[in-house]
Amino acid sequence: MKRIALFAFILGVVLATLAYFAEIYDWVGLQEYLTVGFTGYVLIISSAAYYMSSVLYEWSMEPAVWEA
């Protein structure tokens, strides 16, 4: 699952960068590129949320944390 989230993060960065260049250089079909960029932002946020929640889950499973 972490590989899928990493792939989604990298794909999101690529899509957001594509939308950024489309806006700067005024490419034809700008609205479609901005939609793709929004999809990239969603992928970035989703994969970051998955990584943060998985790290918190792994930290909660450590027995040393609960032996205070």
URPEKA-V207652 format. One record per residue. N is the residue number from 0. RES is the residue in one small letter. SS is DSSP state (hx for helix, st for strand, lp for the rest). NEAR is the number of other ideal C-beta (glycine too) atoms within 10 Angstrom. Layout:
BEGIN
n=N res=RES ss=SS near=NEAR
n=N res=RES ss=SS near=NEAR
END
This chain:
BEGIN
n=0 res=m ss=lp near=7
n=1 res=k ss=hx near=10
n=2 res=r ss=hx near=7
n=3 res=i ss=hx near=10
n=4 res=a ss=hx near=17
n=5 res=l ss=hx near=13
n=6 res=f ss=hx near=12
n=7 res=a ss=hx near=18
n=8 res=f ss=hx near=19
n=9 res=i ss=hx near=13
n=10 res=l ss=hx near=15
n=11 res=g ss=hx near=21
n=12 res=v ss=hx near=15
n=13 res=v ss=hx near=13
n=14 res=l ss=hx near=21
n=15 res=a ss=hx near=18
n=16 res=t ss=hx near=12
n=17 res=l ss=hx near=15
n=18 res=a ss=hx near=22
n=19 res=y ss=hx near=14
n=20 res=f ss=hx near=11
n=21 res=a ss=hx near=19
n=22 res=e ss=hx near=13
n=23 res=i ss=hx near=8
n=24 res=y ss=lp near=8
n=25 res=d ss=lp near=7
n=26 res=w ss=lp near=13
n=27 res=v ss=lp near=7
n=28 res=g ss=lp near=9
n=29 res=l ss=hx near=13
n=30 res=q ss=hx near=8
n=31 res=e ss=hx near=12
n=32 res=y ss=hx near=18
n=33 res=l ss=hx near=14
n=34 res=t ss=hx near=13
n=35 res=v ss=hx near=15
n=36 res=g ss=hx near=20
n=37 res=f ss=hx near=13
n=38 res=t ss=hx near=15
n=39 res=g ss=hx near=22
n=40 res=y ss=hx near=14
n=41 res=v ss=hx near=14
n=42 res=l ss=hx near=21
n=43 res=i ss=hx near=18
n=44 res=i ss=hx near=12
n=45 res=s ss=hx near=14
n=46 res=s ss=hx near=21
n=47 res=a ss=hx near=14
n=48 res=a ss=hx near=11
n=49 res=y ss=hx near=17
n=50 res=y ss=hx near=14
n=51 res=m ss=hx near=10
n=52 res=s ss=hx near=10
n=53 res=s ss=hx near=13
n=54 res=v ss=hx near=10
n=55 res=l ss=hx near=10
n=56 res=y ss=hx near=9
n=57 res=e ss=hx near=9
n=58 res=w ss=hx near=9
n=59 res=s ss=hx near=9
n=60 res=m ss=lp near=9
n=61 res=e ss=lp near=9
n=62 res=p ss=hx near=6
n=63 res=a ss=hx near=6
n=64 res=v ss=hx near=9
n=65 res=w ss=hx near=8
n=66 res=e ss=lp near=6
n=67 res=a ss=lp near=4
END
